[in-house]
Amino acid sequence: CVCVCLFVEIDIPCLKWFLFQQFNEFSFRTKQQGPVMVSNGSGNGGKKTFKDARNGAVLQMVEAATLGMPLEVWKTHMGRHRDQSTFQAMRNIYNSNGRGFSGVSAFWRGTSAKMVESATKGSVLMFSKEFIKDTCLKSNISPTYAGFIAGAGGGITQVSVMGPCTFMVTCMVNGDKSRSMFQQIKHTWSTKGVKGFYPGGTAIAFRQATNWASRQGFTDAVREVIKRSFYESPETATLSVKHEVVAGVIGGTLACWNHPFEVARIEAQSQAALGHTSQGMIATMRSVVVSHGMAGLFKGVVPRIFLGIWQTTFMVTGANLIRTRVFGETPKNGH
């Protein structure tokens, strides 16, 4: 949270002061009492959280390397070129590099930056999300509320590591294509320094918080409905793989209500990639509405829905299946 306040566009001195106070207090307690870990019921709390971090990095990289990257490129292109229809945008991406294999490879443009982003943000997300969720469940918070809280916390912690990487991907898709990724990094660093890698930071923060709060929360809510509908003992039931996937698909779809934040993020980063002055989130949304109407805030929502389903299947459903079926952990209420 401190990193988010320092690097994104939010500038709230009292919030920064409060967070630093809390961080200092936590550091003091940690030195006095040792690291705080949440147990998974088998006495391996510390090992479990680091397993979550490792699993998050692997899952997010596999998600991105498969369908995640082409869906991200498609969505990012539509978020910037809002006068193009869904399938017209797909054709234009294919034609931008020529046809054939070169055209297909255009959907994986910026993959190197995406792999770095996926490894870091996946690890951070899974570590923090599962830690927060375990803590909430131990505090007798309902599974649905625990899912929303954990998802929001995990999403916010991602922002500090993923801001520069999403900016690089946006540069590769919507910026000056004559520059390589490393040339773009060098140019941004020489002209704007560290802050230049965080345009649209406020929109990213809002998007990530609402993204994973919604994905985790809605998926957990659907899980509870499935347990009550199809299982005799909902409190102790373990969902089948089919039911886990269904919950993930529904949760990922419902989570796309926040697409205007994503359009604002793409527009702000695209403007920065072209060397223009970056606007704040509200100003960016206002300019989109003026030029393309309210519908402009939902351009690219179709590939975003598919991407949301794909990411939720990996990072929520997949994480749950790994914990219960690979590592053999006893499922708790809400997992």
C-alpha positions as CSV (number, residue, x, y, z in Angstrom):
1,C,0.0,0.0,0.0
2,V,2.9,2.4,0.8
3,C,4.4,1.7,-2.7
4,V,1.0,2.3,-4.3
5,C,0.6,5.7,-2.6
6,L,4.2,6.7,-3.5
7,F,4.2,5.8,-7.2
8,V,0.6,6.2,-8.5
9,E,-1.1,9.5,-9.0
10,I,-2.9,9.5,-5.7
11,D,-1.3,12.0,-3.4
12,I,-2.9,11.9,0.1
13,P,-0.4,13.0,2.7
14,C,-2.5,11.9,5.7
15,L,-3.0,8.4,4.2
16,K,0.8,8.1,3.5
17,W,1.5,9.2,7.1
18,F,-1.0,6.6,8.5
19,L,0.4,3.8,6.4
20,F,4.0,4.5,7.3
21,Q,2.9,4.6,11.0
22,Q,1.2,1.2,10.6
23,F,4.2,-0.2,8.7
24,N,6.6,1.0,11.5
25,E,4.4,-0.5,14.2
26,F,4.2,-3.8,12.3
27,S,8.0,-3.9,11.8
28,F,8.5,-3.3,15.5
29,R,6.1,-6.1,16.4
30,T,7.7,-8.4,13.9
31,K,11.2,-7.8,15.5
32,Q,9.8,-8.4,19.0
33,Q,7.6,-11.4,18.2
34,G,8.9,-12.9,14.9
35,P,7.1,-13.1,11.6
36,V,3.4,-13.4,11.6
37,M,2.1,-16.4,9.7
38,V,-1.4,-17.9,9.3
39,S,-1.5,-21.6,9.9
40,N,-3.3,-23.9,7.4
41,G,-4.2,-26.3,10.1
42,S,-1.1,-28.5,9.8
43,G,1.5,-26.3,11.4
44,N,3.0,-25.2,8.0
45,G,1.7,-21.7,7.8
46,G,4.9,-20.1,6.6
47,K,5.6,-22.8,4.0
48,K,2.0,-22.5,2.8
49,T,2.2,-18.8,2.1
50,F,5.4,-19.2,0.1
51,K,3.8,-22.1,-1.8
52,D,1.0,-19.6,-2.7
53,A,3.6,-17.1,-4.0
54,R,5.3,-19.8,-6.1
55,N,2.0,-21.2,-7.4
56,G,0.8,-17.6,-8.2
57,A,3.8,-16.9,-10.4
58,V,3.6,-20.2,-12.3
59,L,-0.2,-20.0,-12.8
60,Q,-0.1,-16.4,-14.0
61,M,2.7,-17.0,-16.4
62,V,0.9,-20.0,-17.9
63,E,-2.3,-18.0,-18.1
64,A,-0.5,-15.2,-20.0
65,A,1.5,-17.4,-22.3
66,T,-1.6,-19.2,-23.6
67,L,-4.8,-17.3,-24.3
68,G,-4.1,-14.5,-21.8
69,M,-1.6,-12.5,-24.0
70,P,-3.7,-12.4,-27.2
71,L,-6.8,-11.5,-25.3
72,E,-4.8,-8.7,-23.5
73,V,-3.5,-7.4,-26.9
74,W,-7.0,-7.5,-28.4
75,K,-8.6,-5.7,-25.4
76,T,-5.8,-3.1,-25.2
77,H,-6.1,-2.3,-29.0
78,M,-9.9,-1.9,-28.6
79,G,-9.5,0.3,-25.5
80,R,-7.4,2.7,-27.6
81,H,-9.1,2.4,-31.0
82,R,-12.6,2.8,-29.9
83,D,-14.0,3.5,-33.4
84,Q,-13.4,-0.2,-34.4
85,S,-15.8,-3.0,-33.8
86,T,-14.8,-6.1,-31.9
87,F,-13.9,-8.3,-34.9
88,Q,-12.6,-5.4,-37.0
89,A,-10.1,-4.8,-34.2
90,M,-9.1,-8.4,-34.3
91,R,-8.5,-8.2,-38.1
92,N,-6.5,-5.0,-37.8
93,I,-4.2,-6.5,-35.2
94,Y,-3.7,-9.5,-37.5
95,N,-3.0,-7.3,-40.5
96,S,-0.7,-4.9,-38.6
97,N,2.3,-7.3,-38.9
98,G,1.3,-8.7,-42.2
99,R,-0.6,-11.9,-42.6
100,G,0.2,-15.5,-41.9
101,F,2.5,-16.3,-39.0
102,S,3.6,-12.7,-38.6
103,G,0.0,-11.6,-38.2
104,V,-0.7,-14.2,-35.6
105,S,2.5,-13.2,-33.7
106,A,1.1,-9.7,-33.4
107,F,-1.2,-11.1,-30.7
108,W,1.8,-11.9,-28.6
109,R,3.5,-8.5,-29.0
110,G,5.0,-7.4,-25.6
111,T,5.2,-11.0,-24.3
112,S,8.6,-10.5,-22.6
113,A,7.3,-7.6,-20.5
114,K,4.1,-9.6,-19.8
115,M,6.1,-12.6,-18.5
116,V,7.9,-10.4,-16.0
117,E,4.6,-8.8,-15.0
118,S,2.9,-12.2,-14.7
119,A,5.6,-13.7,-12.5
120,T,5.7,-10.8,-10.1
121,K,2.0,-9.8,-10.0
122,G,0.9,-13.5,-9.8
123,S,3.2,-14.2,-6.9
124,V,2.2,-11.0,-5.1
125,L,-1.5,-11.6,-5.7
126,M,-1.6,-15.2,-4.5
127,F,0.6,-14.6,-1.5
128,S,-1.4,-11.6,-0.3
129,K,-4.9,-12.8,-1.4
130,E,-4.6,-16.2,0.3
131,F,-3.0,-14.8,3.4
132,I,-5.8,-12.2,3.8
133,K,-8.5,-14.7,3.1
134,D,-7.2,-17.2,5.6
135,T,-7.0,-14.5,8.2
136,C,-10.6,-13.4,7.5
137,L,-11.9,-16.9,7.7
138,K,-10.1,-17.5,11.0
139,S,-11.9,-14.3,12.2
140,N,-15.2,-15.9,11.4
141,I,-15.9,-13.6,8.5
142,S,-18.3,-15.1,6.0
143,P,-16.7,-16.8,2.9
144,T,-18.2,-14.3,0.5
145,Y,-17.1,-11.2,2.4
146,A,-13.7,-12.8,3.0
147,G,-13.4,-13.3,-0.8
148,F,-14.2,-9.7,-1.6
149,I,-11.8,-8.4,1.1
150,A,-8.9,-10.7,0.1
151,G,-9.4,-10.0,-3.6
152,A,-9.3,-6.2,-3.1
153,G,-6.2,-6.5,-0.9
154,G,-4.4,-8.8,-3.3
155,G,-5.3,-6.6,-6.3
156,I,-4.0,-3.4,-4.6
157,T,-0.7,-5.0,-3.7
158,Q,-0.2,-5.9,-7.4
159,V,-0.1,-2.3,-8.6
160,S,3.4,-1.4,-7.4
161,V,4.9,-4.3,-9.5
162,M,2.6,-4.4,-12.5
163,G,2.4,-0.7,-13.3
164,P,5.6,-0.5,-15.4
165,C,4.9,-3.8,-17.1
166,T,1.4,-2.9,-18.2
167,F,2.8,0.4,-19.5
168,M,5.4,-1.5,-21.6
169,V,2.7,-3.8,-23.0
170,T,0.6,-0.8,-23.9
171,C,3.6,0.9,-25.6
172,M,4.2,-2.2,-27.7
173,V,0.5,-2.4,-28.8
174,N,-0.4,1.3,-29.1
175,G,2.8,3.2,-29.0
176,D,5.7,3.8,-31.4
177,K,6.3,0.4,-33.0
178,S,9.6,1.4,-34.4
179,R,11.1,1.2,-30.9
180,S,12.0,-2.1,-29.2
181,M,10.9,-2.7,-25.7
182,F,14.4,-1.9,-24.3
183,Q,14.5,1.3,-26.3
184,Q,11.1,2.3,-24.9
185,I,12.3,1.6,-21.4
186,K,15.5,3.7,-21.9
187,H,13.4,6.6,-23.5
188,T,10.9,6.6,-20.7
189,W,13.6,6.5,-18.0
190,S,15.6,9.3,-19.6
191,T,12.7,11.6,-20.1
192,K,10.5,11.0,-17.0
193,G,12.3,8.8,-14.6
194,V,10.5,6.3,-12.3
195,K,7.2,8.2,-12.4
196,G,7.1,7.8,-16.2
197,F,6.4,4.1,-15.8
198,Y,3.2,4.7,-13.8
199,P,0.9,6.7,-16.0
200,G,-2.8,5.8,-15.3
201,G,-1.7,4.6,-11.9
202,T,-5.0,5.6,-10.2
203,A,-7.0,3.7,-12.8
204,I,-4.8,0.7,-12.3
205,A,-5.3,0.8,-8.6
206,F,-9.1,1.0,-8.9
207,R,-9.1,-1.6,-11.6
208,Q,-7.0,-4.1,-9.7
209,A,-8.8,-3.6,-6.4
210,T,-12.2,-4.1,-8.0
211,N,-10.9,-6.8,-10.4
212,W,-9.9,-9.3,-7.8
213,A,-12.4,-8.3,-5.2
214,S,-15.1,-9.1,-7.8
215,R,-13.4,-12.2,-9.2
216,Q,-12.7,-13.8,-5.8
217,G,-15.8,-12.5,-4.2
218,F,-18.3,-13.5,-6.9
219,T,-16.6,-16.8,-7.4
220,D,-16.8,-17.6,-3.7
221,A,-20.4,-16.5,-3.6
222,V,-21.2,-18.8,-6.6
223,R,-19.4,-21.6,-4.8
224,E,-21.6,-21.2,-1.8
225,V,-24.7,-21.3,-4.0
226,I,-23.5,-24.5,-5.7
227,K,-22.8,-26.1,-2.3
228,R,-26.2,-25.4,-1.1
229,S,-27.9,-26.5,-4.3
230,F,-26.0,-29.7,-5.2
231,Y,-24.4,-31.1,-2.0
232,E,-26.1,-32.6,1.1
233,S,-23.6,-31.1,3.6
234,P,-22.7,-27.6,2.3
235,E,-20.5,-26.8,5.3
236,T,-18.1,-29.7,4.6
237,A,-18.6,-30.2,0.9
238,T,-15.7,-30.1,-1.6
239,L,-16.7,-28.9,-5.0
240,S,-16.0,-31.1,-8.0
241,V,-13.6,-29.8,-10.7
242,K,-16.6,-29.2,-13.0
243,H,-18.4,-27.1,-10.3
244,E,-15.1,-25.2,-9.5
245,V,-14.7,-24.3,-13.2
246,V,-18.4,-23.2,-13.4
247,A,-17.9,-20.9,-10.4
248,G,-14.8,-19.4,-11.9
249,V,-16.5,-18.8,-15.3
250,I,-19.5,-17.0,-13.7
251,G,-17.2,-15.1,-11.3
252,G,-14.9,-13.9,-14.1
253,T,-17.8,-12.8,-16.2
254,L,-19.5,-10.8,-13.5
255,A,-16.2,-9.1,-12.5
256,C,-16.1,-7.2,-15.8
257,W,-18.5,-4.6,-14.6
258,N,-15.5,-2.3,-13.9
259,H,-14.4,-2.1,-17.5
260,P,-14.4,1.8,-17.5
261,F,-11.4,1.7,-15.2
262,E,-9.6,-0.4,-17.8
263,V,-10.4,1.9,-20.6
264,A,-9.1,4.8,-18.6
265,R,-5.9,2.9,-17.8
266,I,-5.4,2.1,-21.5
267,E,-6.1,5.6,-22.7
268,A,-3.7,7.2,-20.1
269,Q,-0.9,4.8,-20.8
270,S,-1.4,5.1,-24.6
271,Q,-1.2,8.9,-24.4
272,A,2.0,8.6,-22.3
273,A,3.5,6.1,-24.8
274,L,2.9,8.7,-27.6
275,G,4.6,11.4,-25.5
276,H,1.5,13.3,-24.6
277,T,0.7,14.6,-21.1
278,S,-1.0,12.0,-19.0
279,Q,-4.4,13.1,-17.5
280,G,-6.0,11.9,-14.2
281,M,-8.5,9.1,-14.1
282,I,-11.6,11.2,-14.0
283,A,-10.4,13.6,-16.7
284,T,-9.5,10.6,-18.9
285,M,-12.9,9.1,-18.5
286,R,-14.5,12.4,-19.3
287,S,-12.6,12.8,-22.5
288,V,-13.6,9.3,-23.6
289,V,-17.2,10.1,-23.0
290,V,-17.0,13.4,-24.9
291,S,-15.4,11.7,-27.9
292,H,-17.2,8.3,-28.0
293,G,-20.2,8.6,-25.6
294,M,-20.8,6.3,-22.6
295,A,-20.3,3.3,-24.9
296,G,-16.7,4.3,-25.3
297,L,-16.0,3.3,-21.6
298,F,-17.0,-0.3,-22.5
299,K,-15.0,-0.7,-25.7
300,G,-13.1,-4.0,-25.5
301,V,-15.4,-5.5,-23.0
302,V,-15.9,-8.7,-25.1
303,P,-12.2,-9.8,-25.0
304,R,-12.1,-8.5,-21.4
305,I,-14.9,-11.0,-20.5
306,F,-13.0,-13.9,-22.1
307,L,-9.8,-12.7,-20.4
308,G,-11.6,-12.4,-17.0
309,I,-12.9,-15.9,-17.3
310,W,-9.4,-17.2,-18.3
311,Q,-7.6,-15.4,-15.4
312,T,-10.2,-16.4,-12.9
313,T,-10.0,-20.0,-13.9
314,F,-6.3,-20.0,-13.3
315,M,-5.9,-17.6,-10.3
316,V,-9.0,-18.5,-8.3
317,T,-10.3,-21.9,-9.4
318,G,-6.8,-23.2,-10.3
319,A,-5.3,-22.0,-7.0
320,N,-8.1,-23.7,-5.0
321,L,-7.7,-27.0,-6.9
322,I,-3.9,-26.9,-6.4
323,R,-4.3,-26.4,-2.6
324,T,-6.9,-29.2,-2.2
325,R,-6.0,-31.7,-4.9
326,V,-2.2,-31.4,-5.4
327,F,-1.0,-30.5,-1.9
328,G,-3.9,-32.3,-0.1
329,E,-4.9,-29.5,2.2
330,T,-8.2,-29.9,3.9
331,P,-10.6,-27.4,2.4
332,K,-11.9,-24.8,4.8
333,N,-15.3,-23.1,4.7
334,G,-14.9,-20.6,1.9
335,H,-12.2,-22.5,0.0
